[in-house]
Amino acid sequence: MTSAGALPGGWPGRPVWAEVDLDAVAHNVRLLAARAAPARLFAVVKANGYGHGAVAVGRAALEAGAAGLCVICVDEGEELRRAGVGGPILVLGHSPPCEAERVVELGLTATVASREVARALSRAAAARGVEVGVHLEMETGLHRHGLPLEPLLALAEEARRLPGLRVEGLYTHFAAAEEGDQTFTRMQHDRLLEAAARLPWIPVRHCSASASLLVSPDMSHELVRAGLAVYGYHPSPDTASVELRRVMTLKSRLARVIEVQPGGTVGYGRTWTARRRSVVGLVMCGYADGLPRSLSSRASLLVRGRRAPVAGRIAMDMCMVDLTDVPGAAAGDEVVIIGEQGGALVDADELAALAGTISWEILAGVTARVPRIYLRGGRAVAATTLAERVPVPLDGRP
Ligand SMILES: *Cc1c(COP(=O)(O)O)cnc(C)c1O
């Protein structure tokens, strides 16, 4: 049980916290890196490491064999660098020319989709007498930031000649890699290879995220950008044979247990009515913590290894659960919102299906005010809070 080594009683403040199992990160990274080899694995830690904590997950991923990290913007790269995270950090989003100086100062690798950005980076790098690595993104079917073939070739040749710029990579991003039918993905892949054949001097080609790494390893080429799978989730049921370990357990404690008489209503809007003498528990996790309001009266949380249905509307800071069929439930009992308890499981896939979304959104939706407790060997080794975003070692704390 991962909780065994966490802080006794859970987080001492408001009782909602996420336990992030760094051994599971390491397990997943090792497994994915082996699958990607000889391609290098870059762990995607954008959006605060899909809600898990970018710094702690980034460090753990690099230690376990990831060759680099991916973020979406310069700010995310800065958070990592300030915390002392080394290694290559590729910014997948497109940074405007005014960010060029920061990219160079922070030693980030930039995605470049325009001459203006290429020139700004070149100036910033040359002024410091350093080189900045850049990757070019090709449009192959997603229609976001990438460049179609001809403008891409033109930009590549210009960037190649600019001082201070090192064109390291050429990549694209798939539109429908999670789908069983890989026809469109194959077409996108072919387009990338067509461009790569005309730019043979660019050493690194990449297109795979978690889904393609797991279903089409032949698309890995020199680099793979894996996000979701690092956190132990499968992008599609087709890949379930690979044994990933879920990294996050979102927990709380019953703050209060009360009786509700038949006809009594629970929560805003009075959407839940007791049909019998009911026992209802108050849980300090609401939609501002990451439990979507659309799960009101739909999701179940785990208490004493049983499923306790959410009773009525999820509020911003708390929700209620029906404990009538959970014998013995009492204030202080641990509640699992995402994860396992006593053999029962509620995972982000289940919550996503109920909420009409995807696991990515459920995980990335766990907000900054939820403390993260980082576990190694089942023991809490560090924590982050809203006020302390850089992991603080827990040694010496009560
Ligand atoms: C987020 C992202 C990824 C990671 O995708 P997963 O499906 O989570 O593995 C890879 N590449 C790009 C460009 C991304 O934006």
The ligand as an SDF file (V2000), in Angstrom:
LIG
                    3D

 15 15  0  0  0  0  0  0  0  0999 V2000
    1.4190   16.4550  -25.1510 C   0  0  0  0  0  0  0  0  0  0  0  0
    2.2420   16.0690  -26.3230 C   0  0  0  0  0  0  0  0  0  0  0  0
    2.8240   14.7970  -26.3850 C   0  0  0  0  0  0  0  0  0  0  0  0
    2.5680   13.6990  -25.3740 C   0  0  0  0  0  0  0  0  0  0  0  0
    1.3830   13.0240  -25.7050 O   0  0  0  0  0  0  0  0  0  0  0  0
    0.8630   11.7360  -24.8760 P   0  0  0  0  0  0  0  0  0  0  0  0
   -0.2680   11.2600  -25.6830 O   0  0  0  0  0  0  0  0  0  0  0  0
    0.4350   12.2370  -23.5500 O   0  0  0  0  0  0  0  0  0  0  0  0
    1.9810   10.7760  -24.8050 O   0  0  0  0  0  0  0  0  0  0  0  0
    3.6780   14.5350  -27.4520 C   0  0  0  0  0  0  0  0  0  0  0  0
    3.9050   15.4690  -28.4090 N   0  0  0  0  0  0  0  0  0  0  0  0
    3.3280   16.6860  -28.3870 C   0  0  0  0  0  0  0  0  0  0  0  0
    3.6190   17.6460  -29.4800 C   0  0  0  0  0  0  0  0  0  0  0  0
    2.4770   17.0290  -27.3510 C   0  0  0  0  0  0  0  0  0  0  0  0
    1.9140   18.2510  -27.3300 O   0  0  0  0  0  0  0  0  0  0  0  0
  1  2  1  0
  2  3  1  0
  2 14  2  0
  3  4  1  0
  3 10  2  0
  4  5  1  0
  5  6  1  0
  6  7  2  0
  6  8  1  0
  6  9  1  0
 10 11  1  0
 11 12  2  0
 12 13  1  0
 12 14  1  0
 14 15  1  0
M  END
$$$$
